[in-house]
């Protein structure tokens, strides 16, 4: 497993991280499989484990904390997130100072930790002044409850730039990392966010590298949905909305590129993300050890320049630039 710095910070994380979104597995056969997956990750050199208080009402945090306490804390990089509702109260959500302070305490309790390595604002809060949010996150660093903080989705380039101005004005601890969705089917961060992060020295830890499963290659045009696949049970139908003929045609072309390179589509998809120097790691979920074992092969996998060009051609991506005249 290879490691990269998170932006300009001194923190090093594994190129492939394990994201934990599990439901309450206590006492089930799936719990043992999940534990085996975490153990494989640790034994294979994965040091970054990502979670959030919104995942399964805190069950994901509790599970991950219980499993990771078996390993030396100094060897682990553990993160969680704050924003989504954690209760019925009017202040049990968002990025107010109150909710952030109460949420970090509950997260640390859930995960049986004294501190988090990274703490993310899970979304942007339109109802809370940005200065209040940044002061609260910076104060958590000062208190030692969080070592580095960052943001996730809905934090575009303009918001990152505004945040940096506030940080400079009040001499706050800086944003160290962003966690956006990024994959071959969704390259929006290349328009502006990637450049802003490069300029500000912010690391990027991406999630959803396989686009809800589209880039696993298991969904084929004209064929029935695989039994038990996410498309057969996901309540919000995110993956189903991606299963268009156009996307499935692209997947078939990308599969051929993977075959020519002697690998499979999931490895190609994640290795492609890691070809970008701005990226600190790829956060991938895995429901069983075999999936994780395959995912980890993306670390260090080099894609030749001609294959990268072919991938750009297949995806049809063009960075937005406005030209006048």
N, C-alpha and C positions, 0 to 999 in steps of 0.2 A: 504494500500500500504506500502510495506517495502522499506527501503533505504539502500544503500551501499556506502562506500567510493570509490573514484576513485583512485585506486592504493594506494600509501602511502600518497597522499594529504589529506587535511582536507575537501575536497569538497564531499558533500553527494548528491546522485542522486537516483531517484526512480528506483526500479528494472525493471520496464517496462517503456520505454520512447516512445514518439510519434514522428515518423519521418514524415516530411512534404515534399511531392514530387508533390504537386498539380500543375496543369496547371493554366492558367488565368481563374478563375471562376467568376470574377466580373459580377454581374448582373444576374447570373444563379441560378437555384434552387439548384444546387450542392454546391453553395457557402454557403447557409444556413446550409446544411447538414454538410459540413466541419467545419463550425463555431460551430455547436452543438457538433461535435466530440472533438474539442479542449476544449470546455467548460466542457464536461464530464470528460476529462482527468484532467483538473485543479481541478475540484470539487472532483475528486476521489483520489487526492493526487499525481498525476503525476506532477513532477516538471521539468523534462528534456525534452526539445523540440529541435529536430535536423533538420538541413536544409543544403542547399548548394547553392552557387551562380549559379551553373550549372543547377539546377533544373528549367526547364521551363523558361530559360533566365532571371532569377531573380524574376519571378512571384511568386514562392513559398516563397521566402524571404519576398516579399512585403505583401503577404497574411498573413503569420504567424506573421509578425511584427504588422500589423493592428489589428489582433485579440488579440495578447498577451498584447498590450498596455493597455487593460482594467484591467489587473491584476497587483498587486504589484510587481515591478521589483525585489525586494530582495528575493521574493519567487520563482523566476524562474531561471532555468539553461538553457541558450540558446546557441546553437552552430551553426556554419556554416563551409564551407570548401572553399579551394582555389586550383586551378590547371587548370581546363578546360577552353577553350577559352571563353572570355566575349566580344569579338569584332573581327574585321578583321585584326587589326594591328599585326605586328610581335611580339610585346611584350605583347599582350593581352592574354597570356597563360603561363603556367608553374609555376615555383617556384623561379623566380628571385626576388631580392629585390624590383625592380620596380613594378612587377606585384602583389606581395604580398601587398605592401603598398597601391597601387591604389585599389586593390580588397577589402581590409578591409574597406576602406573609403566608397566604394560603398555599401558594405554589411550593414554597420552601417546605411547608409542613407536609404537603402531599408527597413530595419527592425525597423527604428525609434529608434535606441539605441545609448547609449553613449559608450557601451563596449559589448563584447561577453564574456560569461563565458568560452567557449572552442572554439578553432579555429583549424581546421584540414587541413593538407596537403592531398588533396584528392587522389593523386597518387604520385609516385616517379618521379622526373624530372631528366632524364639522361643528359640533356643539361646544367644543372646548378650545380656549385660546391656545395657540401653538406654544407660546412661551410657558404657559403653565405646565403643559405636557413635558416639554424639554427640561424645565427646571426639576420636575419630579424625577424624571429618568436620570438626570445628572446627579441628583441628590442620592439616589440609590447606589450609584457608583461611589460617591463620597462616603456612604455608610458601610460599604463593603458587602452589601447584599447582592450586587451585580458587578461584574468586572467590566463588561462592555455592553452597550445597548445599541439597538438598531430598529429598523422598521420593515414592514412587509408590503403587502399590496396597497394600492391606492395612494402611494407616496411617489408621485411623478417627479420629474426633474425640477419643475418650478418649486414644488414643496420642499425638496431637498435643498435647493438653493436658499429658499427663505429660512429654513431651519438653520443653515450654516450662518446666515447673517445674525440670527438671534444668538446662536452659540458664541459667535465672535463678540457680539455686543456685551454679553453678560459673563463672558469667560467661563462657559459651561464645559463639562466633559463632552466630547464630540460624538456624533453618530459614527459608529465604527463599521456597521454592516447593514445591508439590505437583503431581504429575502423575497424576491419576486418569482412568479411563475415564469419558466423559460424552457422552451423545447423547440424541436424542429417545426412544430405546427403553430407555435405562438412565439414570435421573435420580437415582440413589441419593445423590449428593453433596449434593443439595438438602435432605436430611433433617437433617444436622448439619454435615458437613464444610465446606460453603460458608460457613455462619455462623461456624464456628470460625476459618476462614481470614480472614474479614472482621475478626473481633475481634483476631486476632494479627498482622494485616498481612501475611499470606502470600499470594503470588500463586498462580494456578492455571493450569497449562498442560495442557490436556486432550488425550487421545488417543482414537482410534477414533470420530471424529465421525460416521461413516457406518455404525456398528454392523456391522462386518465385511462391508459391502456391501449390507446389508438396505435402507439408506436411499439407495442409488443409484437405486432404482426399476427395476432391470433384472430383478429376480425378480418374476414375476406369478403370481397365484393361478390354478391350473389349467393353467399353461403349463409346458413342459419347461424344465429348467435351461439357461441360455445356455451355448453351447459355450465351453470354456476359462475359464469363470467360477470363482471361488474355491470355490463349492459342489461343483464337479466334481473337485477335487483336494486340498482342504485335509484334512490327515491327522487333525486333532483334531475336525473336523466342527462347529466353533463356528458357522459361518454356517448350516449345515444345521439345527441345533437352533433357530435363530431363525426359520426359514421356516414358521411356523405360520399357519393360516388367519387367526387373530386379528391377528397382526402384519401379514400381507399386506393385510388389509382396512384397517388403519390407514395403511399406506403409500399405498394408493389414495386415501384421503381427504386425506392430506398432499400428494400429487401435485396434487390439485385446488387446494389453497391456493397452491402454488407457481405453477401455471398462472395463477391469478387475479392474482398479483403480477408476472407477466411474467418468471418465472425458472424454474429447474429444481429438482428435489428436493435434489440435493447442495448447491447454493448455499443453499437455504432452510435445510437442516439445520445447516450450519455457521454461517450468519448468526444463526440462532436461539441457538446457544451464545454467540455474541459479544454478544447483547443483554444478557447478564447482566454487570453491572459488575465482579463478582468475578473474571471470567475474564481472564487475561492474553493467551492465544492459543489457537488450535486447531492441533494437530499433525496434519497429514494426509499420508498416503503418496500417491505418484503413480508409476506405472510408466512413464509417458510424458508428454511435455510438454503434450499436449492436456488430460490430466486435471488437471495442475497449473494450467494456464491457467484452467480452469473453477473450481477450488477457490479461487483467489485472488480471484475476483469476490465472495466472501463478505465480504471486508474492506470495511467501509463500507456494506454493504447494510442498509438500515433496514427492519424489519418493523413495520407499523402495529400499534397496540395491539389493534384488533379481530381482526387475524390472529393475534396472540400468544394472545389469549383462545380463539380457535378451535382453535389447536394444543393448548392445554392440555386443551380438551374432547375432542379426538380421542385424545390420549395417555392421558387418564383419570388423570393423576397427581395425587396428594394427598400433601402433606407430612405425615409421621407426627408426630402430637402426642398424647401420652397425657393423657386427661382423667379425673378422678375425681369422681364425684358428679354 
